[in-house]
Amino acid sequence: MDVLGIHEIWLFIISGLLLNVTPGPDTAYIVGRSVQLGWRGGAAAALGIGSGCLVHVFAAAVGLSALLAASSVAFILVKWAGAIYLCYIGVKMLLSRPHVSANEIATASAAISLRQVFLQGALTNVLKRRSPQAQRVVSGNPV
């Protein structure tokens, strides 16, 4: 099987740029907070998402990304842990759904702090699945 080498780095860069400009959950979060809280909310969300990227950079620097790419058991464990966490959050939301009026919802959403927006933005990025191109480069195998 052919593995892309350094001479195809331009293909990797173009793919990465296209994936980064394609709207996704990060973009939706920034737009939503910008509409809700104005430019300060959008800026806090963008800074949080940017700091969430640093978590992945750190994980790659210490070799965690390579470990997950090389060990299918470790990767599957992380995937299942993420799936269980998402199911837990979903069930928790379904079971604790309060019955509130539209005025109470508007008041509660206006009370969110920029610190919370920043932290939610960071979590949005940290918990997001990484691109297959990065995994392919680390492992040397197609995903």
ABEGO torsion letter per residue (X at the ends): XBBBBAAAAAAAAAAAAAAAABBBAAAAAAAAAAAAAEAAAAAAAAAAAAAAAAAAAAAAAAGAAAAAAABAAAAAAAAAAAAAAAAAAAAAAAAABBBBBAAAAAAAAAABBAAAAAAAAAAAAAABBBBAAAAAAAAGBBX
